[in-house]
Every structure is written in structure tokens, then in C-alpha cells.
Amino acid sequence: MIARRMSLTLALLALAGCGANGGGGRCGGGARSTLSAWAEQEQLIGAAFSLKGAHEGGEWRIVLVHEGHVTWRGTARAGADGALKVLRRLDDYPGADRIAVRAYGPSGATCAAATRLSSGKPDRLSHDL
């Protein structure tokens, strides 16, 4: 059931999010996003979601999904340079860890990205969807 939920989550992100574009993705409102993950100490992994090119001061609602469960939701504002970054630490589950982010910006702008971390190495399953 968890695998089915994760597949559905990734499919929805692919349908409603940004288009794959080599090393970067475009989001609504002209922004570009990236999502990265890495192994940390003591059974933790790190995840970083970055947005560039957003409107200065624009507030984005962000949802972080780890292995099919919402692990964090919050807001972040784009700085004077039109960028924002969200860093989170997550539990390192056995096997590959799948992480997805969905961000909702001003005027309905939407962005999504997903990645997979297996054995401490990032494996871009679908980067900047």
C-alpha cells in the first residue's frame, strides 16, 4: 500500500509539476528548482530544496514527502535575490529513500521535484519534475 501511495504521489508530481530539463526545471512564475539529498551521520539524511528566479518576497508553501508520508510542511519567502532554500534532516530508512517536494507560490505558481537516495548515494529518480 505504501508503494502504491508513493507511485501515485510521484505520478501526480510529474503531471502537475515542472518539466524535466537536464540539470534544472522551470516552475510556474518563472522560477527554477532543485532538490538534493545526501547521507549524514547517525542514521540521518539531509535534503535541500532550492528555488531561484521567484518574485522577491513571494511566499511559497512547501510540502516535503519522505517515503510516501508528509514529513514537513511550512512556508518560505524568496529573498531580495529571488531565491529561497529549505534544508531538512530526515531519518535514514533501510534501502533507498525517496524524497519529493511540492511548492506552491504566489498566483498559483507550482513546482515539484523528487529524488532517491540509495546506500548513501543520490540517485536522481526524477529530478525537477
N, C-alpha and C positions, 0 to 999 in steps of 0.2 A: 504494500500500500504506500509506503514512503517513496519507493522508487517511482511509482505511478504519479504521485504528487509532484515529485521533482521533475519528472519528464513533462508534466503539464505546466509547471512553473516555467521551465526553460522554453517550452513552446510558446507560451504567452509572451514571455520576454522577447522572443525572436519576432513575433508578429507585431508587437506594439512598440518595440524599441528602435534603436538606431541600426542602420545597415552596416554590415561588416565592411571594413575598408582598410585592409592591410594592417598597419600598426595603429590605426586610430578610427574612431567612429564619430559621426556627426549626430547631434541630438537636436530636438526641437529648439527653436530660438537661436540657432547658430552656434551652440556650444559643442565641444568635443569632450569625450570621456575616456578614461582608462580605469581599469581595475587590475590590481596585482595582489598576489598572496605569497607568503614566504614562511618557512619554518622558524620558530623561535624556541627558546629553552622551556623546559618543564611542561611538556605536553601542550604547548600553545602554538597557534599560528597567528600571523599578522595579516591584515587585509587593508588595502588603501584604495579608496575611490577618489578620483580627481576629475574635476570639471574645469575646462578652460573656455574662454570666449563667451561666458554668460554675461548678462547685463549687471553692471555694478550695483551692489546692494540687493540684488534679487534673492529672494528666499526660496530655497529648494527643500522639499520634503523628501527624505531618503529612507528607504527600507532595505535592510540587509538580511538576506536569507542564507542560512548555512544548513546544508543537508535537508532542505525542504521545510525548515522551520524559521519563522521570523525571529532573528536573534537581537535585532536592534532597529528602532525607528526613531528618527529625530529630524531636526532641521539644521540647515547651514546656510549662511549668506555668502554670496560672492563678494570678494574684496574689491578694492578700487581697480585692481588689475583684471577683474572679471573671472577670477579663479577661486575655487574652493577645494578643500581636501578633507576627507573623513578617514581617520585611522581607527581601527578596532582590533582588539585581540580576541581570539576565539579558541575554544577547546579543540585540540587536535584529535579527531576521531580515528579509529583504526581504518586503514585503507585510504582511498582517495577522498579528499574533502572537496565538496562542490559548494561554491560561493556565488551568489548572484546579488546584484544591486539594481534597484529601480529608483529613479529620482524624478520628481515632479516639480517643475519650475513654474515661474510666473507665466500667465496667459496660456496655461495648458501645455507648456513645453514638457516633453517626456524623454527620458534617457534610461537605457538599461545596459548592463554588462554582466558577464558571467565568466568564471574561470574555475579550474580544478587544480588542486594541489595534491600530488601523489608522491608518497615517500619523501616528503620534504622538498620536492622539486615542483615548480609551477609548470603546469601543462595546460596551455590555453585551449580549453574545450571550445569556448565561443567567446572571444574577447571583443568587447564593444559591440554587442548585438545591436 
